[in-house]
Amino acid sequence: MARRYDPERRQRIIDAAIRVVGRAGIAGLSHRSVAAEADVPLGSTTYHFKNLDDLMVAALRQTNEGFAKAVRSQGAFEDPRRDLAEELALVTGAWLGGERASTELEYELYLAALRRPALRPVAAEWCTELSDLLARRTDPTTACALVALVDGICLQVLLTGSDYDEAYAREMFGRVLRG
């Protein structure tokens, strides 16, 4: 545990925070639990993150990448000849079809912004980035509505434990797109 020069320490702390939240939820997150998980001295967590909100902001930023990776791996929303409703349904399915614990973790951190104002700008970044991507293919108002629908569908699947219904999602995205 005695490491002098450790350029990876900050990242290890973020990764450890994500694991702690994944295992014990937001309630289990503390500087002490993260330090133990990262195998670093307790003072390292407070050196790199002055409070838990700062640590959760870093963790949320990192977990926000999950959906962005799904979008990038699909090459989604780039080809105007492709059906946008179908692309959204496929990307959402790919994201929800991945490791469920990871998706649940992303949403737990995302929804923590309800009680932790410091997280709100980071949670909003996800909405803005996706909305900006979609606005290239539609108008900004419709793009925002599509993002809200993605959120709603994802939350319903995660909260009910039900399977993702790609046909339903495609139909609902299509309805929003058709106005």
PyRosetta script that sets phi, psi and omega in degrees:
from pyrosetta import init, pose_from_sequence

init()
pose = pose_from_sequence("MARRYDPERRQRIIDAAIRVVGRAGIAGLSHRSVAAEADVPLGSTTYHFKNLDDLMVAALRQTNEGFAKAVRSQGAFEDPRRDLAEELALVTGAWLGGERASTELEYELYLAALRRPALRPVAAEWCTELSDLLARRTDPTTACALVALVDGICLQVLLTGSDYDEAYAREMFGRVLRG")
pose.set_psi(1, -15.9)
pose.set_omega(1, -179.3)
pose.set_phi(2, -87.4)
pose.set_psi(2, 93.9)
pose.set_omega(2, 179.1)
pose.set_phi(3, -117.1)
pose.set_psi(3, 123.2)
pose.set_omega(3, -179.7)
pose.set_phi(4, -80.3)
pose.set_psi(4, -70.5)
pose.set_omega(4, -178.8)
pose.set_phi(5, -94.3)
pose.set_psi(5, 114.1)
pose.set_omega(5, -174.5)
pose.set_phi(6, -142.3)
pose.set_psi(6, 80.4)
pose.set_omega(6, -176.6)
pose.set_phi(7, -66.1)
pose.set_psi(7, -15.6)
pose.set_omega(7, -179.0)
pose.set_phi(8, -92.5)
pose.set_psi(8, -2.1)
pose.set_omega(8, -172.1)
pose.set_phi(9, -59.6)
pose.set_psi(9, -46.3)
pose.set_omega(9, -178.5)
pose.set_phi(10, -57.8)
pose.set_psi(10, -44.9)
pose.set_omega(10, 179.6)
pose.set_phi(11, -65.6)
pose.set_psi(11, -39.5)
pose.set_omega(11, 177.6)
pose.set_phi(12, -62.4)
pose.set_psi(12, -36.6)
pose.set_omega(12, 178.7)
pose.set_phi(13, -66.2)
pose.set_psi(13, -43.3)
pose.set_omega(13, 178.1)
pose.set_phi(14, -61.9)
pose.set_psi(14, -47.6)
pose.set_omega(14, 179.1)
pose.set_phi(15, -59.6)
pose.set_psi(15, -40.1)
pose.set_omega(15, 178.7)
pose.set_phi(16, -65.7)
pose.set_psi(16, -39.8)
pose.set_omega(16, 178.2)
pose.set_phi(17, -61.1)
pose.set_psi(17, -41.3)
pose.set_omega(17, 178.9)
pose.set_phi(18, -63.4)
pose.set_psi(18, -42.3)
pose.set_omega(18, 178.0)
pose.set_phi(19, -64.5)
pose.set_psi(19, -41.5)
pose.set_omega(19, 179.8)
pose.set_phi(20, -61.9)
pose.set_psi(20, -47.1)
pose.set_omega(20, 179.5)
pose.set_phi(21, -64.0)
pose.set_psi(21, -39.2)
pose.set_omega(21, 178.5)
pose.set_phi(22, -62.1)
pose.set_psi(22, -34.6)
pose.set_omega(22, -177.5)
pose.set_phi(23, -88.7)
pose.set_psi(23, -42.3)
pose.set_omega(23, -170.3)
pose.set_phi(24, -119.9)
pose.set_psi(24, 0.1)
pose.set_omega(24, -178.7)
pose.set_phi(25, 77.6)
pose.set_psi(25, 176.3)
pose.set_omega(25, 179.5)
pose.set_phi(26, -58.3)
pose.set_psi(26, -36.7)
pose.set_omega(26, -178.4)
pose.set_phi(27, -61.8)
pose.set_psi(27, -25.8)
pose.set_omega(27, -179.3)
pose.set_phi(28, -87.2)
pose.set_psi(28, -1.6)
pose.set_omega(28, -176.9)
pose.set_phi(29, -84.4)
pose.set_psi(29, 123.1)
pose.set_omega(29, 174.3)
pose.set_phi(30, -149.3)
pose.set_psi(30, 161.9)
pose.set_omega(30, 176.2)
pose.set_phi(31, -58.0)
pose.set_psi(31, -39.4)
pose.set_omega(31, -178.0)
pose.set_phi(32, -65.5)
pose.set_psi(32, -46.3)
pose.set_omega(32, -178.6)
pose.set_phi(33, -65.6)
pose.set_psi(33, -36.5)
pose.set_omega(33, 179.5)
pose.set_phi(34, -71.0)
pose.set_psi(34, -42.1)
pose.set_omega(34, 178.7)
pose.set_phi(35, -60.1)
pose.set_psi(35, -42.8)
pose.set_omega(35, 178.9)
pose.set_phi(36, -64.4)
pose.set_psi(36, -44.0)
pose.set_omega(36, -179.8)
pose.set_phi(37, -64.8)
pose.set_psi(37, -37.9)
pose.set_omega(37, -178.6)
pose.set_phi(38, -84.0)
pose.set_psi(38, -9.6)
pose.set_omega(38, -176.5)
pose.set_phi(39, 58.0)
pose.set_psi(39, 51.4)
pose.set_omega(39, 177.1)
pose.set_phi(40, -130.8)
pose.set_psi(40, 159.7)
pose.set_omega(40, 175.6)
pose.set_phi(41, -63.8)
pose.set_psi(41, 147.1)
pose.set_omega(41, -179.7)
pose.set_phi(42, -53.3)
pose.set_psi(42, -39.7)
pose.set_omega(42, -179.6)
pose.set_phi(43, -61.4)
pose.set_psi(43, -24.0)
pose.set_omega(43, 178.4)
pose.set_phi(44, -66.2)
pose.set_psi(44, -36.0)
pose.set_omega(44, -178.7)
pose.set_phi(45, -68.3)
pose.set_psi(45, -39.9)
pose.set_omega(45, 179.6)
pose.set_phi(46, -78.0)
pose.set_psi(46, -21.8)
pose.set_omega(46, 174.7)
pose.set_phi(47, -69.0)
pose.set_psi(47, -45.5)
pose.set_omega(47, -177.4)
pose.set_phi(48, -83.5)
pose.set_psi(48, -27.1)
pose.set_omega(48, -177.4)
pose.set_phi(49, -139.0)
pose.set_psi(49, 107.0)
pose.set_omega(49, -172.4)
pose.set_phi(50, -64.2)
pose.set_psi(50, -24.9)
pose.set_omega(50, 176.5)
pose.set_phi(51, -148.7)
pose.set_psi(51, 172.4)
pose.set_omega(51, -177.7)
pose.set_phi(52, -65.5)
pose.set_psi(52, -31.5)
pose.set_omega(52, 177.5)
pose.set_phi(53, -61.6)
pose.set_psi(53, -41.9)
pose.set_omega(53, 177.7)
pose.set_phi(54, -61.4)
pose.set_psi(54, -41.2)
pose.set_omega(54, 178.6)
pose.set_phi(55, -66.4)
pose.set_psi(55, -41.3)
pose.set_omega(55, 179.2)
pose.set_phi(56, -68.6)
pose.set_psi(56, -33.6)
pose.set_omega(56, 175.4)
pose.set_phi(57, -60.7)
pose.set_psi(57, -46.1)
pose.set_omega(57, 179.5)
pose.set_phi(58, -63.7)
pose.set_psi(58, -41.2)
pose.set_omega(58, 179.6)
pose.set_phi(59, -66.5)
pose.set_psi(59, -42.3)
pose.set_omega(59, 179.6)
pose.set_phi(60, -65.2)
pose.set_psi(60, -41.8)
pose.set_omega(60, 176.6)
pose.set_phi(61, -56.6)
pose.set_psi(61, -44.4)
pose.set_omega(61, -178.5)
pose.set_phi(62, -67.8)
pose.set_psi(62, -42.2)
pose.set_omega(62, -178.5)
pose.set_phi(63, -72.1)
pose.set_psi(63, -25.9)
pose.set_omega(63, 176.5)
pose.set_phi(64, -57.9)
pose.set_psi(64, -22.3)
pose.set_omega(64, -178.9)
pose.set_phi(65, -66.1)
pose.set_psi(65, -18.9)
pose.set_omega(65, -177.5)
pose.set_phi(66, -57.8)
pose.set_psi(66, -50.9)
pose.set_omega(66, -179.5)
pose.set_phi(67, -70.8)
pose.set_psi(67, -37.9)
pose.set_omega(67, 178.6)
pose.set_phi(68, -60.4)
pose.set_psi(68, -38.6)
pose.set_omega(68, 177.5)
pose.set_phi(69, -65.3)
pose.set_psi(69, -40.2)
pose.set_omega(69, 178.1)
pose.set_phi(70, -61.3)
pose.set_psi(70, -42.4)
pose.set_omega(70, 179.3)
pose.set_phi(71, -64.0)
pose.set_psi(71, -48.1)
pose.set_omega(71, -178.5)
pose.set_phi(72, -64.1)
pose.set_psi(72, -41.6)
pose.set_omega(72, -177.2)
pose.set_phi(73, -66.4)
pose.set_psi(73, -27.6)
pose.set_omega(73, 177.7)
pose.set_phi(74, -86.0)
pose.set_psi(74, -13.3)
pose.set_omega(74, -173.8)
pose.set_phi(75, 62.0)
pose.set_psi(75, 32.0)
pose.set_omega(75, -171.0)
pose.set_phi(76, -70.9)
pose.set_psi(76, 151.3)
pose.set_omega(76, 170.4)
pose.set_phi(77, 70.6)
pose.set_psi(77, 6.6)
pose.set_omega(77, -177.1)
pose.set_phi(78, -90.2)
pose.set_psi(78, -35.3)
pose.set_omega(78, -175.2)
pose.set_phi(79, -94.7)
pose.set_psi(79, 111.0)
pose.set_omega(79, -177.0)
pose.set_phi(80, -65.6)
pose.set_psi(80, -13.0)
pose.set_omega(80, 178.9)
pose.set_phi(81, -81.5)
pose.set_psi(81, -16.6)
pose.set_omega(81, -179.4)
pose.set_phi(82, -83.5)
pose.set_psi(82, 148.9)
pose.set_omega(82, -179.8)
pose.set_phi(83, -70.6)
pose.set_psi(83, 116.1)
pose.set_omega(83, -175.6)
pose.set_phi(84, -64.8)
pose.set_psi(84, -38.6)
pose.set_omega(84, 178.9)
pose.set_phi(85, -62.4)
pose.set_psi(85, -41.4)
pose.set_omega(85, 178.8)
pose.set_phi(86, -67.2)
pose.set_psi(86, -42.3)
pose.set_omega(86, 178.3)
pose.set_phi(87, -60.5)
pose.set_psi(87, -45.2)
pose.set_omega(87, 178.9)
pose.set_phi(88, -61.3)
pose.set_psi(88, -42.9)
pose.set_omega(88, 179.9)
pose.set_phi(89, -63.6)
pose.set_psi(89, -40.9)
pose.set_omega(89, 179.4)
pose.set_phi(90, -66.3)
pose.set_psi(90, -46.0)
pose.set_omega(90, -178.9)
pose.set_phi(91, -65.0)
pose.set_psi(91, -43.1)
pose.set_omega(91, 179.0)
pose.set_phi(92, -62.7)
pose.set_psi(92, -41.1)
pose.set_omega(92, 177.9)
pose.set_phi(93, -64.8)
pose.set_psi(93, -40.2)
pose.set_omega(93, 178.6)
pose.set_phi(94, -63.2)
pose.set_psi(94, -40.4)
pose.set_omega(94, -179.4)
pose.set_phi(95, -68.3)
pose.set_psi(95, -47.5)
pose.set_omega(95, -180.0)
pose.set_phi(96, -71.5)
pose.set_psi(96, -24.1)
pose.set_omega(96, -179.1)
pose.set_phi(97, -82.3)
pose.set_psi(97, -7.1)
pose.set_omega(97, 177.5)
pose.set_phi(98, -74.5)
pose.set_psi(98, -155.6)
pose.set_omega(98, -179.8)
pose.set_phi(99, -68.9)
pose.set_psi(99, 114.5)
pose.set_omega(99, -174.2)
pose.set_phi(100, -60.2)
pose.set_psi(100, -39.1)
pose.set_omega(100, -179.4)
pose.set_phi(101, -60.9)
pose.set_psi(101, -36.9)
pose.set_omega(101, 179.3)
pose.set_phi(102, -67.0)
pose.set_psi(102, -43.8)
pose.set_omega(102, 179.5)
pose.set_phi(103, -65.6)
pose.set_psi(103, -41.5)
pose.set_omega(103, 177.7)
pose.set_phi(104, -61.5)
pose.set_psi(104, -41.5)
pose.set_omega(104, 178.4)
pose.set_phi(105, -60.7)
pose.set_psi(105, -45.4)
pose.set_omega(105, 179.4)
pose.set_phi(106, -57.9)
pose.set_psi(106, -44.8)
pose.set_omega(106, -179.8)
pose.set_phi(107, -70.7)
pose.set_psi(107, -33.7)
pose.set_omega(107, 177.4)
pose.set_phi(108, -62.0)
pose.set_psi(108, -45.1)
pose.set_omega(108, 177.6)
pose.set_phi(109, -66.7)
pose.set_psi(109, -40.7)
pose.set_omega(109, 179.2)
pose.set_phi(110, -60.1)
pose.set_psi(110, -46.3)
pose.set_omega(110, -178.3)
pose.set_phi(111, -77.1)
pose.set_psi(111, -16.4)
pose.set_omega(111, 175.1)
pose.set_phi(112, -61.3)
pose.set_psi(112, -20.6)
pose.set_omega(112, 178.6)
pose.set_phi(113, -63.4)
pose.set_psi(113, -18.8)
pose.set_omega(113, 176.8)
pose.set_phi(114, -60.7)
pose.set_psi(114, -36.3)
pose.set_omega(114, -176.8)
pose.set_phi(115, -107.1)
pose.set_psi(115, -12.2)
pose.set_omega(115, -175.8)
pose.set_phi(116, -123.7)
pose.set_psi(116, 95.2)
pose.set_omega(116, -176.9)
pose.set_phi(117, -54.8)
pose.set_psi(117, -28.1)
pose.set_omega(117, 180.0)
pose.set_phi(118, -63.6)
pose.set_psi(118, -24.3)
pose.set_omega(118, -179.3)
pose.set_phi(119, -84.7)
pose.set_psi(119, -17.6)
pose.set_omega(119, -173.8)
pose.set_phi(120, -58.1)
pose.set_psi(120, -44.7)
pose.set_omega(120, 179.0)
pose.set_phi(121, -62.0)
pose.set_psi(121, -34.7)
pose.set_omega(121, -179.6)
pose.set_phi(122, -72.7)
pose.set_psi(122, -40.5)
pose.set_omega(122, 176.6)
pose.set_phi(123, -62.7)
pose.set_psi(123, -39.0)
pose.set_omega(123, 179.2)
pose.set_phi(124, -67.2)
pose.set_psi(124, -28.5)
pose.set_omega(124, 178.9)
pose.set_phi(125, -57.9)
pose.set_psi(125, -41.9)
pose.set_omega(125, 179.9)
pose.set_phi(126, -60.5)
pose.set_psi(126, -48.0)
pose.set_omega(126, -179.7)
pose.set_phi(127, -62.0)
pose.set_psi(127, -43.8)
pose.set_omega(127, -178.2)
pose.set_phi(128, -65.7)
pose.set_psi(128, -44.6)
pose.set_omega(128, -179.5)
pose.set_phi(129, -61.9)
pose.set_psi(129, -45.4)
pose.set_omega(129, 179.6)
pose.set_phi(130, -67.6)
pose.set_psi(130, -41.5)
pose.set_omega(130, 178.6)
pose.set_phi(131, -61.3)
pose.set_psi(131, -42.8)
pose.set_omega(131, 178.3)
pose.set_phi(132, -62.2)
pose.set_psi(132, -40.6)
pose.set_omega(132, 177.3)
pose.set_phi(133, -62.0)
pose.set_psi(133, -45.8)
pose.set_omega(133, -177.8)
pose.set_phi(134, -70.4)
pose.set_psi(134, -31.0)
pose.set_omega(134, -178.8)
pose.set_phi(135, -66.5)
pose.set_psi(135, -17.0)
pose.set_omega(135, 175.1)
pose.set_phi(136, -67.8)
pose.set_psi(136, -23.0)
pose.set_omega(136, -177.1)
pose.set_phi(137, -109.9)
pose.set_psi(137, -10.1)
pose.set_omega(137, -178.8)
pose.set_phi(138, -150.1)
pose.set_psi(138, -173.2)
pose.set_omega(138, 179.1)
pose.set_phi(139, -84.7)
pose.set_psi(139, 161.6)
pose.set_omega(139, -176.6)
pose.set_phi(140, -59.7)
pose.set_psi(140, -36.0)
pose.set_omega(140, -179.3)
pose.set_phi(141, -67.6)
pose.set_psi(141, -44.2)
pose.set_omega(141, 178.2)
pose.set_phi(142, -65.8)
pose.set_psi(142, -39.0)
pose.set_omega(142, 177.9)
pose.set_phi(143, -58.4)
pose.set_psi(143, -43.9)
pose.set_omega(143, 178.7)
pose.set_phi(144, -64.2)
pose.set_psi(144, -39.2)
pose.set_omega(144, 178.5)
pose.set_phi(145, -64.8)
pose.set_psi(145, -39.2)
pose.set_omega(145, 177.8)
pose.set_phi(146, -64.5)
pose.set_psi(146, -40.4)
pose.set_omega(146, 177.9)
pose.set_phi(147, -63.0)
pose.set_psi(147, -42.7)
pose.set_omega(147, 178.1)
pose.set_phi(148, -61.7)
pose.set_psi(148, -38.9)
pose.set_omega(148, 178.6)
pose.set_phi(149, -68.1)
pose.set_psi(149, -41.5)
pose.set_omega(149, 175.4)
pose.set_phi(150, -56.6)
pose.set_psi(150, -48.7)
pose.set_omega(150, 178.6)
pose.set_phi(151, -57.6)
pose.set_psi(151, -47.6)
pose.set_omega(151, -178.4)
pose.set_phi(152, -61.6)
pose.set_psi(152, -45.7)
pose.set_omega(152, 179.5)
pose.set_phi(153, -63.3)
pose.set_psi(153, -45.6)
pose.set_omega(153, 179.9)
pose.set_phi(154, -61.0)
pose.set_psi(154, -45.4)
pose.set_omega(154, 179.8)
pose.set_phi(155, -62.6)
pose.set_psi(155, -41.5)
pose.set_omega(155, 179.2)
pose.set_phi(156, -61.5)
pose.set_psi(156, -44.2)
pose.set_omega(156, 179.6)
pose.set_phi(157, -63.2)
pose.set_psi(157, -46.3)
pose.set_omega(157, -177.7)
pose.set_phi(158, -67.5)
pose.set_psi(158, -41.4)
pose.set_omega(158, -175.8)
pose.set_phi(159, -77.0)
pose.set_psi(159, -31.3)
pose.set_omega(159, -178.5)
pose.set_phi(160, -93.0)
pose.set_psi(160, -14.7)
pose.set_omega(160, -177.2)
pose.set_phi(161, 73.8)
pose.set_psi(161, 11.3)
pose.set_omega(161, -178.9)
pose.set_phi(162, -79.0)
pose.set_psi(162, 165.6)
pose.set_omega(162, 176.6)
pose.set_phi(163, -78.7)
pose.set_psi(163, 150.3)
pose.set_omega(163, 176.3)
pose.set_phi(164, -72.1)
pose.set_psi(164, 130.6)
pose.set_omega(164, 179.8)
pose.set_phi(165, -106.2)
pose.set_psi(165, 97.1)
pose.set_omega(165, -175.7)
pose.set_phi(166, -62.3)
pose.set_psi(166, -39.2)
pose.set_omega(166, -179.6)
pose.set_phi(167, -63.9)
pose.set_psi(167, -42.8)
pose.set_omega(167, 177.4)
pose.set_phi(168, -61.5)
pose.set_psi(168, -46.9)
pose.set_omega(168, -179.1)
pose.set_phi(169, -60.9)
pose.set_psi(169, -45.6)
pose.set_omega(169, 179.8)
pose.set_phi(170, -59.0)
pose.set_psi(170, -42.8)
pose.set_omega(170, 179.3)
pose.set_phi(171, -64.0)
pose.set_psi(171, -44.9)
pose.set_omega(171, -179.2)
pose.set_phi(172, -66.5)
pose.set_psi(172, -42.2)
pose.set_omega(172, 176.4)
pose.set_phi(173, -61.4)
pose.set_psi(173, -40.9)
pose.set_omega(173, 178.6)
pose.set_phi(174, -61.7)
pose.set_psi(174, -41.3)
pose.set_omega(174, 179.4)
pose.set_phi(175, -62.1)
pose.set_psi(175, -42.9)
pose.set_omega(175, 178.4)
pose.set_phi(176, -64.0)
pose.set_psi(176, -43.4)
pose.set_omega(176, -178.7)
pose.set_phi(177, -65.2)
pose.set_psi(177, -33.3)
pose.set_omega(177, 179.3)
pose.set_phi(178, -79.7)
pose.set_psi(178, -12.7)
pose.set_omega(178, 178.8)
pose.set_phi(179, 76.5)
pose.dump_pdb("model.pdb")
